Amino acid sequence: MSSLDGPEHTPVPPPILNPAGGANQVRVRAYNERLVLSLVRLYGTLSKADIARRSGLSAQTVSVIMRVLEKEGLLSRGEPVRGRVGQPSIPMHINPDAVYSFGLKMGRRSADLVLMDFVGRIRMQLHRTYAYPLPDEILAFVTSGIRELEDRLDDKQRSRIAGLGIAAPFELWNWAEEVGAPPGAMEVWRDVDLQADIAARVSHPVFMQNDATSACGAELVFGVGPSYPDFVYFFIGSFIGGGIVLNSAIFSGRTGTAGAIGPLPVRGKNGETMQLLEIASIFVLENMLRERGIDPEPLWYSADGWVDFGEPMEAWIQDSAKALAQAIVAAASIVDFSAAVIDGGFPDWVRSRVVQATIDEAAKLDLQGVVMPEIIEGAVGAQARAIGGASLPIFARYLTDQNVLFKEVDHAERT
């Protein structure tokens, strides 16, 4: 995709804290501006009265903020809406062209570089495949890719780029054998600070987050998040990963690894104990195709361009579903999740088959004493990781943390 048009998505937040007590007026105003922008982004369009009611800010404060944001081009006016009495209300919406952001999704088989606008639409993107990732190749792809995409923008558009967000798996060296890398080839990643190395080569602020966490955040904000405040999330990529959402916020845990569901123990086909990632990962399907003499390369050309590989794909889906069902039951035994969300780096029709098979397999398990969550499809799709990465600079600079936003709205609506 190379045009400045694309499907609309909403950005994903990293943690941004409410300024501590005693903040000066400049900081308070900055926070209130973030809150107004975040509310308009969340609801699509809001009038001044709507924002005052939902935020708890005074009408006068909201008026001042909206004038500033409109003057800066961050908000745009809609057509006046006339009611039965009084002055017509003027809905305000986010200006998509006010801010742009780069997002890098670095996977174990491919990388994507996207340019995303202020409302989360992917405007342009580049895709690169490889046998396994190496630092020099990734750095070259990012630096040349940013130059290529910036060359397609005019000066005004380039001035509106907020930064680059990276969504990448951690500890790549641990999975060299599974991705077929030569012995020792992935060890180079132990001494690489990808965020710092890229920041030294580009002129934009650089942010970084685990790829599965980025995908989970994307689902939280513009996927099923508004309907399910607590859910366990599974993203099936080269290796399966995931996340946990509690009270409409990503829960990362003490070390930041909460929701890293790949190592979760499950039973294999022969009753042996295996890790979830050894069954429900795309690299497993890749190996199954190769064993049958089928070229697996189409798996990595385009996430939306898969073909039905027949028997090996069906076998992989059924094996993955059995393992996913066990993982969901284990998760539901610990936390009362309202949903288990499954998505991945594949077409929607593959996701639908995986989810339905998982529902069927879960029904066969002993569920006594377990309150099962609803098992549903993710709403974001294959680009969730890239969108999550691209959202990091936007939220860091312009918007509030999702959890803080929901607390503000809930408080305002109850008072």
C-alpha positions in Angstrom: 0.0 0.0 0.0 1.6 3.2 -1.1 -1.3 5.7 -1.2 -2.3 8.0 1.7 -5.5 6.1 2.1 -6.2 3.0 4.1 -8.4 1.3 6.7 -9.0 3.3 9.8 -7.4 2.2 13.1 -7.1 3.8 16.4 -3.7 4.3 18.1 -2.5 2.2 21.0 -1.2 3.7 24.3 2.0 3.1 26.2 1.8 3.9 29.9 1.6 7.7 30.4 1.1 8.8 33.9 -1.1 11.6 35.2 1.2 14.4 36.3 1.8 14.2 40.1 0.2 16.6 42.5 1.6 20.1 42.6 2.2 20.3 38.8 2.4 23.8 37.4 -0.3 25.3 35.2 1.5 24.5 32.0 1.6 20.8 32.9 -2.0 20.7 34.0 -3.1 22.4 30.8 -1.0 19.9 28.8 -2.7 17.0 30.6 -6.2 18.5 30.0 -5.4 18.9 26.3 -4.4 15.3 26.2 -7.6 14.3 27.9 -9.7 16.3 25.4 -7.9 14.8 22.4 -8.2 11.3 23.9 -11.9 11.7 24.4 -12.5 12.9 20.9 -10.4 10.0 19.6 -12.3 7.5 21.7 -15.8 8.6 20.7 -15.1 9.8 17.1 -16.8 13.2 17.4 -17.8 15.2 20.4 -19.2 18.7 21.0 -18.0 21.0 23.7 -20.9 20.1 26.0 -20.1 16.4 25.4 -16.5 16.8 26.3 -17.3 18.9 29.5 -19.8 16.2 30.6 -17.5 13.3 30.0 -14.3 14.9 31.3 -15.6 16.7 34.3 -13.8 19.9 33.1 -15.7 23.2 33.2 -17.3 24.4 30.0 -15.0 27.5 30.0 -11.9 25.3 30.3 -13.1 23.0 27.5 -13.8 26.0 25.2 -10.3 27.4 25.7 -8.7 24.0 25.1 -10.7 23.3 22.0 -9.8 26.7 20.5 -6.1 26.0 21.1 -6.3 22.5 19.6 -8.3 23.7 16.6 -5.8 26.5 16.0 -3.0 24.0 16.1 -4.8 21.8 13.5 -5.2 18.9 15.9 -9.0 19.1 15.9 -11.4 19.9 13.0 -15.0 21.2 13.0 -17.9 19.2 11.7 -21.2 20.5 10.4 -23.3 22.2 13.1 -26.0 20.0 14.6 -29.2 21.9 15.4 -31.3 20.8 18.3 -34.9 21.7 19.3 -33.8 24.6 21.4 -30.7 26.8 21.8 -27.6 27.2 19.7 -26.5 24.4 17.4 -23.7 22.2 18.7 -20.5 21.8 16.7 -19.0 18.3 16.7 -15.2 18.2 16.7 -13.1 15.3 15.4 -9.5 14.4 15.2 -7.7 15.8 12.1 -6.2 12.7 10.6 -3.4 14.7 8.9 -2.3 16.6 12.0 0.2 13.9 13.1 2.0 11.0 11.5 4.1 8.2 13.0 6.3 5.4 11.8 5.8 1.9 13.1 8.3 -1.0 12.7 7.1 -4.6 13.2 10.1 -6.8 13.4 9.3 -10.5 13.2 11.3 -13.7 13.0 10.5 -14.1 9.3 9.5 -10.6 8.1 9.5 -6.9 8.9 7.0 -4.2 8.2 7.5 -0.4 8.2 4.3 1.6 8.2 3.4 5.3 8.2 0.3 5.8 10.3 -1.9 9.0 10.7 -3.4 10.6 13.8 -6.5 8.4 13.7 -4.6 5.2 13.2 -4.9 4.6 9.5 -2.0 3.1 7.8 -1.1 5.4 4.9 2.0 3.7 3.5 3.9 0.6 4.2 6.9 -1.4 3.2 7.4 -5.2 3.7 10.6 -7.2 3.9 11.0 -11.0 4.2 14.2 -12.9 5.4 15.2 -16.3 6.5 16.0 -15.0 10.0 16.5 -11.4 11.3 20.0 -9.9 11.6 20.7 -6.5 13.1 22.5 -5.0 10.1 19.7 -6.0 7.8 17.0 -4.6 10.1 18.9 -1.3 10.5 19.3 -0.9 6.8 15.6 -1.7 6.2 14.5 0.9 8.7 16.8 3.7 7.7 16.3 3.3 3.9 12.6 2.7 4.4 12.1 5.9 6.4 13.9 7.8 3.7 11.8 6.2 1.0 8.5 6.9 2.8 9.5 10.5 3.7 10.4 11.1 0.0 6.7 10.5 -0.7 5.6 13.2 1.7 5.8 17.0 1.3 7.6 19.3 3.7 4.5 20.0 5.8 3.7 16.3 6.2 7.3 15.4 7.1 7.2 18.1 9.8 4.3 16.4 11.4 6.0 13.0 12.1 5.9 12.3 15.8 8.4 9.5 15.9 9.1 5.8 15.3 7.7 3.0 17.5 9.2 -0.5 17.3 7.3 -3.6 18.0 9.7 -6.5 18.3 10.1 -9.8 20.1 12.5 -10.0 23.0 15.5 -12.4 23.4 15.6 -13.4 19.7 18.7 -15.5 20.3 16.6 -18.1 22.2 14.7 -19.2 19.1 17.5 -19.7 16.6 16.9 -23.4 16.1 13.1 -23.0 15.6 13.6 -20.4 12.8 16.3 -22.4 11.1 19.2 -20.0 11.7 22.7 -21.5 11.6 24.2 -22.2 15.0 25.4 -19.0 16.6 23.9 -16.7 14.0 21.4 -15.2 16.4 23.8 -14.7 19.2 24.7 -11.3 17.8 21.3 -10.0 19.2 22.6 -10.4 22.8 24.8 -7.3 22.4 22.4 -5.2 20.3 20.3 -2.3 21.7 17.9 -2.0 18.8 16.2 1.1 20.1 19.4 3.0 20.6 21.0 1.8 17.4 18.0 3.0 15.3 17.7 6.2 17.3 21.3 7.0 16.3 20.4 6.7 12.6 17.1 8.5 12.4 16.0 12.0 13.2 12.9 11.1 15.1 12.2 10.0 18.7 12.3 6.2 19.0 10.1 4.0 21.3 10.0 0.3 21.7 7.6 -2.4 23.0 7.3 -6.1 22.9 5.5 -7.1 19.7 2.8 -9.2 21.3 2.2 -6.5 23.9 1.8 -4.0 21.1 -0.8 -6.2 19.4 -2.7 -6.6 22.6 -2.7 -2.9 23.1 -4.2 -2.4 19.7 -7.0 -4.8 20.5 -7.6 -3.1 23.8 -8.1 0.4 22.2 -9.9 -0.1 18.9 -10.7 -3.8 18.9 -12.8 -5.6 21.4 -11.5 -3.6 24.4 -14.5 -1.3 24.9 -16.7 -4.4 25.2 -14.4 -6.6 27.3 -12.5 -4.8 30.0 -10.8 -8.0 31.1 -9.4 -10.5 28.5 -6.6 -12.8 27.7 -5.1 -12.2 24.3 -3.4 -14.6 21.9 -1.5 -13.5 18.8 -0.3 -16.3 16.6 2.8 -15.1 14.7 6.0 -17.0 13.9 5.8 -17.8 17.6 2.6 -17.3 19.6 2.6 -14.5 22.1 0.0 -12.6 24.0 -1.1 -10.3 26.7 -3.4 -9.7 29.6 -5.9 -6.9 30.0 -7.4 -6.1 33.4 -9.7 -3.2 34.1 -9.2 -1.9 30.6 -5.4 -1.7 30.9 -2.6 -3.9 29.9 -1.2 -5.8 32.9 2.5 -6.4 32.4 3.4 -7.7 35.9 6.5 -7.3 38.0 9.0 -8.0 35.3 6.9 -7.0 32.3 6.4 -10.5 31.1 2.8 -11.1 32.2 0.8 -12.6 29.4 3.8 -14.1 27.6 1.7 -17.1 27.0 4.1 -18.9 24.7 5.8 -21.0 27.4 2.5 -22.1 28.9 2.6 -26.0 29.3 -0.1 -27.9 27.4 -0.5 -31.6 26.4 0.6 -32.6 23.0 -1.1 -35.1 20.7 0.6 -38.0 22.4 -0.1 -36.8 25.9 3.4 -35.3 26.4 3.9 -31.9 28.0 4.9 -29.2 25.5 5.0 -25.5 25.5 2.1 -23.7 23.7 4.5 -22.1 21.3 5.7 -25.5 20.1 2.2 -26.2 18.8 0.2 -23.0 18.1 2.8 -21.1 16.1 3.2 -20.4 12.4 6.7 -21.9 12.3 5.1 -25.2 13.2 2.9 -24.9 10.1 5.9 -23.9 8.1 7.7 -27.1 9.1 4.7 -29.2 8.4 4.5 -27.8 4.9 8.2 -28.4 4.3 7.9 -32.0 5.4 5.2 -32.6 2.8 7.3 -31.0 0.0 5.2 -27.8 0.0 6.9 -24.4 -0.4 6.1 -22.5 2.8 7.4 -19.1 1.6 3.9 -17.8 0.8 3.3 -17.7 4.6 5.7 -14.7 4.8 5.0 -12.8 1.6 1.8 -11.3 2.8 -0.3 -12.0 5.9 -3.5 -11.5 3.8 -2.3 -13.6 0.9 -2.3 -17.1 2.3 -3.8 -20.0 0.3 -5.5 -23.0 1.7 -2.8 -25.6 2.0 -5.3 -28.3 2.6 -4.5 -31.3 4.9 -1.4 -29.9 6.6 -3.2 -26.6 7.4 -6.3 -28.3 8.7 -4.0 -30.5 10.9 -2.2 -27.5 12.2 -5.4 -25.7 13.0 -6.8 -28.7 14.9 -3.6 -29.1 16.9 -3.4 -25.4 17.6 -7.0 -25.4 18.7 -6.5 -28.2 21.2 -3.5 -26.4 22.7 -5.3 -23.0 22.8 -8.3 -24.5 24.5 -6.1 -25.9 27.2 -4.4 -22.5 27.6 -7.7 -20.7 27.9 -9.0 -23.1 30.5 -5.7 -22.6 32.5 -6.0 -18.8 32.2 -9.6 -18.8 33.2 -8.8 -20.9 36.3 -6.6 -18.1 37.6 -8.4 -14.9 36.4 -12.1 -14.4 35.7 -11.6 -13.1 32.2 -14.7 -12.1 30.2 -13.1 -13.0 26.9 -10.3 -14.9 25.3 -9.3 -13.1 22.1 -7.4 -14.9 19.3 -5.8 -13.1 16.4 -2.7 -13.6 14.3 -0.5 -12.9 11.3 -2.8 -14.5 8.8 -6.0 -13.8 6.8 -9.4 -13.4 8.5 -10.6 -16.8 7.2 -7.8 -18.6 8.9 -8.5 -16.8 12.1 -12.2 -17.8 11.9 -11.3 -21.4 11.5 -8.8 -21.3 14.4 -11.3 -19.7 16.7 -14.2 -22.0 15.8 -12.0 -25.1 16.3 -10.8 -23.7 19.7 -14.4 -23.3 20.8 -15.2 -26.9 19.8 -12.1 -28.2 21.6 -12.8 -26.3 24.8 -16.3 -27.8 25.0 -14.6 -31.3 25.2 -12.5 -30.4 28.2 -13.4 -30.9 31.9 -14.8 -27.5 32.8 -16.1 -28.3 36.3 -15.4 -25.3 38.5 -14.2 -23.1 35.6 -16.1 -20.1 34.5 -15.2 -20.0 30.8 -14.6 -16.7 29.0 -16.2 -16.0 25.6 -13.7 -17.2 22.9 -13.8 -14.6 20.2 -11.9 -13.4 17.1 -9.6 -10.3 17.4 -10.9 -7.3 15.5 -7.6 -5.8 14.5 -6.0 -8.4 12.3 -2.5 -9.1 11.0 -1.2 -5.6 11.3 -1.9 -5.3 15.0 1.8 -5.3 15.9 2.8 -2.6 13.4 -0.2 -0.4 14.4 0.7 -0.8 18.1 4.3 0.2 17.5 3.3 3.2 15.4 1.0 4.4 18.2 3.7 4.6 20.8 5.0 8.1 19.7 1.5 9.5 19.3 0.4 8.5 22.7 3.6 9.6 24.3 3.2 13.1 22.9 -0.5 13.8 22.4 -2.8 11.4 24.3 -3.5 10.0 27.7 -3.1 6.5 28.9 -6.2 4.4 28.2 -6.6 3.3 31.8 -6.5 6.9 33.0 -9.0 7.9 30.3 -11.5 5.3 31.3 -11.2 6.3 34.9 -11.8 9.9 34.1 -14.9 9.1 32.0 -16.3 6.7 34.6 -15.8 9.3 37.3 -17.4 12.1 35.3 -20.4 9.9 34.3 -21.1 8.9 37.9 -20.9 12.5 39.3 
